Amino acid sequence: MSSSDTQPPSAPDRANAATGTTVYLDHAATSWPKPGVVVDAVHEALTKYGGNPGRGAYALAVATGRMIFDSRQACASFLGVPDARDLIFLSGCTEGMNLALKGLLAPGDRVVACSTEHNAVARPLTWLASRGVVVDMVDSDATGFIDPEAVERAVAAAPTRAVVCQHASNVTGTIQPIGDIVDVAHAGGALVIVDGAQSGGHLAVDLSAIGADAYALSGHKGLLGPQGVGLLYLAPDIEPEELIQGGTGSGASELPTQPTARPDRYEAGTPNTPGIAGLGAGVRFVREHEEVFRAEEQRLTRRLHEGILDIGGFTVLGPEPGEARVPLVSVTHARIDADQLAFLLDKRYGIAARAGLHCAPWAHRSVGTLERGALRFGLGWSTAESDVETALRALREITT
């Protein structure tokens, strides 16, 4: 697939995008393979304009700065952010959540968290709790769903600095009613910090409409960028403390303190130029084909979900077939451990799927799978119907 493509890729094109014989069903961890336009953009950044942006007036540095500006604009337009300076390029969603949580919460503050959170939230909150931040929990139901009314009650129980919640679960696929959660939190005087790792590219994310105060996104999952790059949106009226200080190339190098202007305040050091170039290309590619991608992801996710249930012996975590979910399906089996299933799928059939706790022990505890874990299939832009049918055939042969 080349950068000149203008038509949505067909199912055969997507099926042939991978190399070798791997059936790749781990898009919830990272999308692969990357579209040709992303590969081209990374290659171009490495070979044609690899200068440091803002660190020189020569042509290469200026070209790099222009690319980063254009990529930021593309991401802002796609995500409904009026001022692109409110979007920060970071190493990923994990760094974004750390910056938002540690930059906004201080000892004595109270934060309400949801029981389904990934370790990108759970571990920073545990660190903050050891330093005097009060962390209270709202439990999900058995499908991983968070009731906004439960959030409202938790916020009303005591003065609350912030509510933190994921937009979609990397374990159950459950989509949270994030707009309603924002509304009840704001009504109670709390900020809202959202982990959007699984939502970007798979859901329509309009940050102006959602109204969150901070929203972190992974660049390498549904947005199809390379690994090692992500985004953090910060509402104009909040100013979290930066995690690190250093050079920014902003023209104020004589100052001993970090500049306060965005995005420079939060982007100290040399930026990930190839990653940002690839992310910009990925976002443009998703935007061009998003209706096709989302419809196909949902169709294939439902086929996989229903097909697994038809085999027997499996329990599928999260919403029922036909109910909204992001394109992942996590399962347990009555007799065979998830790790063994993943091993056999890989060795016998060349199917890449992920078993374990998925860096989300809170979520597994919430749905009753902490002791066993689960086997997760993550679908994405390159998933073809043949991939799903191969996975179903393999599961049937392994378990019957």
N, C-alpha and C positions, 0 to 999 in steps of 0.2 A: 504494500500500500504506500503510495507516494504522496508527497505534499500537494500534488496537483489534483487529488481526488476531490470531487464535489458532490458525488452521489452517496447516499447512505450505503455502507458496506452490506452486502447480502449475507445470508447465513453461511453459504459456502466460503465466502471471503473470510468471515470471522473464523470458521472452522479451520481454514488453512493458514491463519495468522501465526499459530504456534509452530515451533520447530520440533523436529523429531516426532515421537508418538505420544507425548504427554497429553493427557486429558486434564487440563488445568481447571480445577474447581476450588481455588483458594483466593478468589478475588476479594473476599472480606479482609484478608491479610494484606494483600497488595495486588493491584491489577497487573496482569501479564498475559500475553505480550503487550508491549506498548504500541499504539498506532504508529504508522510510519511517519506521520507528521511530527510526533514527539521525538522520535529517534533523529529525524532530520534537524529539528531545532536544537537538540543537545549537541549534535555533531557540528552544526554551524557555530554555536557558541564557543565550542572548544577550538575551532579551526579558523574562524573569521574575525571574531571581535572579542578576544579573551582578556581585554584590559580591565582594570579595576574602575568601576563607576565612581565618579566624583573625585578620583585620585589623580586626575591629570586632564589637560585640555587637548591632548592629542586625539586623533581620529578614533583609535580603537577604544579608548576610555569613553569617549562621547557616544560611540555606537552601543557600547555595553549599557551605559546609562539610559539610552533611548529604549533599548530592549526591555530593561527592567520597568521603566515607566509604562511602556505599552502592555506588558504582561500584567502589571498591577491594574491598569485601566480595564483590561479584558476581564480579569477576575472580579473587579468591582461591578462592572456592568452585568455580568452573569449572576452575581449574588445579590443584586439590588442594593448596592452600597453607593449613596450619592457622592461621597467624597472619597476617592481612592486612597487618600492619605490615612484613612482610618483602617486600612488593611495592611497588616504587618506580615512580611515574609519571615518565616522561622523554619526550623529544621523539621517540624511536623506538628501534628495535633498535640502530642505529649508536651512539647516545649510551650505551645500556646496555652494549654491548661495550667501548666506550672506558672507561667508568667501571670495569667489572670488571677489564679488563686493566691499565690504568694504576694502578688503586687497589690491586691485589694483587701486581703484579710490580715488582721493584726491580733496579737494576744488580747483576749477578752471578747473578741467578736464571736458571734454565733452564726454558723452556716448550716443550712438544711440540705442534706444530700439524699439522693435516691439509692435504693438498695441494689440497683442493677448496674452500677457504674463499673467501668473498666479501670484497670490499675493506673491509667493516666490521670484519673481523678482520685481513686482510693489511696494511692501511696502519697501524693502530695497532701491530701487531707490528714492522713495518719501523721505525717511529718509536722503539719501545722498543729494538730491536736497535742503533740508532745511539747509544743511551745506555747500553749495556752489558748488556742482557738477551740471553741466548743462546737463539736460536730454532732448533730442529731440526724436521725435517719427516718425517711418515709419508705415503708415497705411496698413492694409491688404485689400484684396478684400472682396467681400460678402461671400466667402466661408472660409475665414480665412487664405488665402494664402498670403505669403510675397514674393514680386517680388525682386529678387537679384539686378535688375537694380535700383530699388527705394532705396535699401540699399547703393548701389554704389554712387548714387547722394547725399544721405544724408551724407555719409562719406566725400565726396569731398566738401561739402558746408562749412566746417570749420574744423580746426584741431580736430581730434577725438582720444581719448584714447582707447575706446573700443566699440564694438557692442555686444549687448546681445540679444539672440533669443532662443526660445524654438525649440526643434527638432520636436516635435509633440504636437498638441493641445489637452488638456484635455476636451475641450468643443466641438470642431468641428471634431476632429480626423484627421485634416489636417496635412500632413507631409511636413515640410518645406525643400526646397533644401539646406540643411545646408552646403554641400560641396561648392556650388556656393557662398553662403553668406560668408563663410570663405575666399574664394579666393578674392572676391571684397573688403572685409574688410582689409585683409592683404595687398592687392595692394595699399590701401589708408593709410597704416601705422597704422591701428587699431588692437588691440587685439580682440579676439572673445571668449565670455563666453556663454556657451550653457546650457540651462535647458533641461536635458534628462530624466525627470521623467517618461514620457509616452513611451519612446522609448526602454529603456533597457529591453531585453527579447522579445519584440514584433517586433523589427526591427534588422537587421544586423548592429550592431554598431562596426565599426572598427576605433578606435580613431587615429591610425596612418594614416589612409587614410583620415579621416575627417579633421584633422589638426587644430582643435580648441585648443586655449590656456588653457582653463579651461572648464571642462564638468562635470556636476553634475548628479548623478543618484540616484533614489530612490531604496532602497533595497527591499521594501515590496510590490511592484507592479509586473511588469512582470518578475523580477528576483526571485520572489517567496520566499524571505527571510521574517523574522519576522518584525514586526513594530519596529521602533526605530533604524534602521541602514541604512546607505547609503554610497555612494562613491563620492569622488571628484577627478577627474584627473587634474593634473597640469603639463603643459609642462615643460620640464627640464630647460628652459631658463627664466622662470618667478618666482618671489619670492614674493607672496603677504604677507602682514603682517598677523600674526596669530590673531585670534579673542581672544583667551585666553592663559594664561600662567599657568604652573604648572608642577607637576611631570610627567616624561615620562618613568622612568625605563631604561633610556638609558646608565646608568653608569657614568653620569656627574652631579650627584646630588649636588656636591659642588659648581657648578656655579650658580650665582644669576640670570643669564639671561636664556631665553629659548634656547635650542639647535637649531642649524640651519639645522641639517641634517634631511632629509626626511626619513620616514613619521613622526618622533618624534616631529618635530616642530609644527605640526598641530594636534597632538593627545594627548594633555595634559590630565592627569587624568586617572582613571581606565577605561579601554575600556569595551565596551558592549560585553563581551565574548560570552554569549549565542546567541546574535544577529549576531555576526560575524560568529560563527559556522553555524548558520542556513542559513546565506547568502551564505557562501561558498558551502553548500550542495545544495541550490536552484540554484545557477549558474551552478554547475555540472549537475544537473538534467535537467535544460533548455538546456544546451549544448548537452546533450545526445539525447534529443528528439526535438530539435528546429525545424527541418523541418516539423515534424508531427504537432507540436503545431501551427506553423505559418500558415500552409496550412489550418488547421481546423479553426483557428480563422478567417482567411479571408473568408472562405466559409460560416461560420455561420454569420459573420458580414454582408455579402452581402445578405444572406437570410433574416435576420432581417430587414435590410434597405429596401429591395424591398417589403417585406411583410407588413411593416408599410405603405409604400406609397400606396399599394393596398387597404388598409382599407379605405382611404379617410379622409379628414379633417386634416391630419398631414402635417407638414413641417419638413423635416430632414435637420439639419444644416450640412454645410461642403460639401465635394465632392459628386458628383453624384454616383449612384450605379456602381460598376465596377472600379471606379477610386481608386487610392491608398489612404488608410487611416489606422490608427491604429484601433484596434478592439473595437471601441465604436461608439454608435449611439445616438445622442442627438436630441430631437424632441420638437416641440410645437404643440398644437392643436387649431383649430379655435374657439372652444367653451369652452373647459375645461382647467383650469389652471394646470400647471405642478405639483404643490404641491398636488392638488386634485387627479390627476392621480396616483402619487406615493403613496398616502394614500390608495386609493382603491386597487391598485396592491398588497400592503402589506397585508391589512386586509382581502381581499376576496380571494386572490390567493397565498399568501406567497411569493410574488416576491419582492426581494430587489433591488430597483433602486433609483437613487439619483436625486432629483429635486432641483432647485435653481440656484445660480450663480456659484457654483462649485469653490469657492475661486478665481474666474477669471473674475471680473467685466470688466476689459479692453477688454477681448475677447468677452464678451457678448455685450458690447457697439459696438465693431467692426462689429458684424453680426446682430445688431439690436434687441437683446433680453434682453437688460439691465433691462427694466421695468418689464418684465414677467418672465425672467429666462427660463429654459428648463428642460426637463426630460431626463436624461442620462442613457443609458444601456451600461455597460462596460463588455465585454466578456474576458475570459481568459482560462487558461489551463484546468480548470475543467468544462467549459461550454459544455453541450451536446446539441444535436439537439432537444431533448425533452424540454429543457429549453427555447429555442428560440420559439418553437411551442406553448408552454404554454403562453409565453409573448404575442405572436401574438393573440392567442385566447382571452386572457384577455383584451387586448386593443380593440379588435373587440366588445366584449360583453359590455365593459364599454361605448364605444362611439357610439354604434348603437342601 
